Amino acid sequence: VSSVLYPTATYESLINPNMALDDRTKLKKLKFVSVAKDSTTGQLAVYVSIDGAAYTAVATLAASGKLVKKETKTATGIALPDGYEFQFKVESTAGAEVTEVKYAYEVIEKNI
């Protein structure tokens, strides 16, 4: 498949997509990030930006038999960091179509 026919397409989420309003200003632990595509063709690369920092690679869903990939660490094996604001970016190549980007978090309670 030629990259001329299927250039890279990029999706960027809003900050804290689908998050409960009460949680938006609280410190959170990002537990996992998952991405899904509609067929075994093409590739998806998922990135996360936490608190406005540069995007960090989380996972790549390659052209294989898998349609979903869930990660609990960055692509370099580091635990997903804590933060207040999460934003996601997905890059699609070779015609891969994103069907879902999900994440889970846990509010970090701090005793004063």
N, C-alpha and C positions, 0 to 999 in steps of 0.2 A: 504494500500500500504506500503510495507516494505522500510525502508530507506536503506537497503542493496541493493535492486534492483535499487533505485534511489538516489544515494548519492547527496550531495550538489554540484552544479556546480556554478562556479563564472565567471562573465564577468567583465572586467575592461576596461573602455573607455580610449582613448587617452585624453590628456589635451585639453580642449576647442574644443570638437568635432564639426565639421561643422560650426565653427564660422568664420565670416568674418575676413580676415587677419588684416584689419585696427582696429578691435575692440580688438584684443588679448592683447594689452599692456595697455588698458584703464580699469579704475575701473568700475565695473558693478554690478547692482542689479539683483540677480537671482530671477526671477518672479515666475516660477513654474518648476516642474520636473514631467514627466509622464512616465509611463511604461505600456506596453501591452504584453499580452501573447496569445498563439494560441488556448487554450481551457480552460475550467473551472476547469481542474485538476491541482494539484500542487500549489505551492506558490512561489511568487517572493518577495524579500526584496530589496529595493533600498536605496543606500547610496550616499552621496556626500562628496567630499573632496574639500575644498576651500583653494587655495594658499598653497597646500602641507600639510595641517593640517590632523589630523586623520579623518577617515570617520565618518560621522554623519548619523544616520538613518533618512530617509525621509518618506518612506511609505512601507506598506506591502500589496500585492495583493494576497489575500487568495483564497483557492479553493472554489469558489462560482459562482454565475451567472455573475459576472463582468469580463470583459476581459481587461479593461483599468482603470488605476487609475492615477489621477492628483492631485498633492499636492502643496500648496503654503507656507507651513510651515514644520518644521522638525517634526519627530514623537512625540517629546515632546511638540509641540505647539508653538515653538519659530519661529519667522520669519526667512526665509532663509537669510543667511548673504551676505554681499557685498564682492566682491573680484575680483582678476585679472584672476585667473586660476580655472576652474571648471573641476573636474574629477568625473566620476560616476562608481559605482560598483553595480552589480545586483547579488544576490544569488538566485539560483533556487533550489527548493526541490520538491521531489515527481514527477519528470518528467515534470515540467512546462517549456515551451519553450518561451524564450523572443522573441517577434517579433518587439519591438520598444522601444527605450529610447529617449525621447525628453526633451528639456528644452527651456526656453525663458529667455532672459535677457534684461536689459535696460542699456545703457551706462549712467553713472552718470557724468553729466557735472559740472565742477567746474570752477567758475569764479576766476580769479587771480587778 
